[in-house]
């Protein structure tokens, strides 16, 4: 629940501020990722989950029962409900654009799981619709709001490694068919290592380095088919329709140069889920951008050892982005998770693939701002002092 009581004893000179009235959340899409949101959102100030919905109502019923959500509604009922202020769109990526347009048409604020959409044209369409309707639109991933990446952001802003001049990011594995119950999506349009995991890495880099100016890339697929090793589809073949090894070079607006490699073709690597920022005075080892905490390390100049840096912010969890957007709506400010950021990252991913096809640099036209850093020392789910 959400605590709203105040403290006021005879010895108090001031009462603690009352917690804000929570904004009501409805969830569309009750698949695997919804469990993380439903676990974390109850402890976030300023938001409250009121309803679950899914095209498979049994899934919505199951989630509502598991997490104590008071209402189970059809999608149409949820969109028509006057009690729901923000809709959390957790549908599959291919449905993101259509579901987002329906949410916007209903006049509700929206927070969208990554990616914003599959196609750039659809992303532009939904953002234009949101602007015309006057609703807020946020987009995951929100891991950059967690303690690990916010600590890194503070270190860069404090000059711990001097001026950032370069970055590397690696996400290397051999795909999902050995563990995922239905891995076909990862090898179809909208899947692949860049569109699956790239949003975490690119969002982290934009948070640390600022917007991307242009990219170049190379992409390919080692296998034409994959054999599923997990139940219940063990032994079935999946046709590979997207690149499964993608390498990109990123030129940032601030002059820094980044390198990113995402792959479903690598058996083993010491670089798996690695991000490093190279500065004029030292190097920053960034934790896995798919998690909210993690280990932060710095090595300056000719120092011989890495130094562990304690996290300066609460670790947090999935749902921080929804809470941040709700807080921004109450405060009348631009959200750090505004979908402009997701649009910028989506274009960068497409541009890396396009560069490989066309054999040239691709400029990024949809620019964004580096999200404002969160002040250290604030409790989880609070973003302004």
Secondary structure as GFF3:
##gff-version 3
##sequence-region A 1 385
A	DSSP	beta_strand	23	28	.	.	.	ID=ss1
A	DSSP	alpha_helix	34	40	.	.	.	ID=ss2
A	DSSP	three_ten_helix	41	43	.	.	.	ID=ss3
A	DSSP	beta_strand	47	53	.	.	.	ID=ss4
A	DSSP	alpha_helix	57	67	.	.	.	ID=ss5
A	DSSP	beta_strand	71	72	.	.	.	ID=ss6
A	DSSP	alpha_helix	75	80	.	.	.	ID=ss7
A	DSSP	beta_strand	86	89	.	.	.	ID=ss8
A	DSSP	three_ten_helix	93	95	.	.	.	ID=ss9
A	DSSP	alpha_helix	96	105	.	.	.	ID=ss10
A	DSSP	beta_strand	109	112	.	.	.	ID=ss11
A	DSSP	alpha_helix	120	133	.	.	.	ID=ss12
A	DSSP	beta_strand	137	139	.	.	.	ID=ss13
A	DSSP	three_ten_helix	143	145	.	.	.	ID=ss14
A	DSSP	alpha_helix	147	157	.	.	.	ID=ss15
A	DSSP	beta_strand	164	172	.	.	.	ID=ss16
A	DSSP	three_ten_helix	183	187	.	.	.	ID=ss17
A	DSSP	alpha_helix	192	209	.	.	.	ID=ss18
A	DSSP	beta_strand	212	220	.	.	.	ID=ss19
A	DSSP	beta_strand	225	227	.	.	.	ID=ss20
A	DSSP	beta_strand	237	239	.	.	.	ID=ss21
A	DSSP	beta_strand	245	252	.	.	.	ID=ss22
A	DSSP	beta_strand	257	263	.	.	.	ID=ss23
A	DSSP	beta_strand	274	279	.	.	.	ID=ss24
A	DSSP	beta_strand	282	286	.	.	.	ID=ss25
A	DSSP	beta_strand	297	300	.	.	.	ID=ss26
A	DSSP	beta_strand	307	308	.	.	.	ID=ss27
A	DSSP	alpha_helix	320	331	.	.	.	ID=ss28
A	DSSP	alpha_helix	339	358	.	.	.	ID=ss29
A	DSSP	beta_strand	362	363	.	.	.	ID=ss30
###
